Amino acid sequence: MIKKILYYLIPVLVAVLIFLSNFLNTKLFDSEIINFVVWFILSLFVFASGWITNNIFGWVKGGKIIVAVIVSTTVVSAILVSFFSDYFRTGNLLFENIILYSLRNILLGVMSIFGMAISELLTLQHEIEKLNMIDHEQIKNNALKESDLIIREANVKADKIVLEATKKSMDL
């Protein structure tokens, strides 16, 4: 039951975090450092939610979910900016505002995909390290078996040569 709640909670969390970015100040790199800090922390939260999404859903299904969340929040944000253009006014035209807010949503969504990619990369690297350890042990065991086989074959050939030599000496 709790796992099913997580299935719905993580994409909703990503959507809420991306949607909250619409209400942040647009003057990101002004003299106030607090604007940048808020964006950075929001990006970290979205990155972490992408990481969790990859661990729960996997790369393919999680990627589809994140892309769907990005598209849906971008569409909702565009509608919101269109209807409440006075609140979201940045001194630009309405179309420019829609593009601005859409790019902000896409940027945060890509941070989530980046979190998924880093999580997947570390998981695959760990699996490769495990396989390399198994391969080294298996190669060592195979080499020991092959060396035993070569020694037995050499002993058989040596016995055969000695037998032929004794047979020849008997004939002589």
Helices and strands as residue ranges (DSSP letters): H 2-20, G 21-23, H 33-57, H 59-83, H 94-171
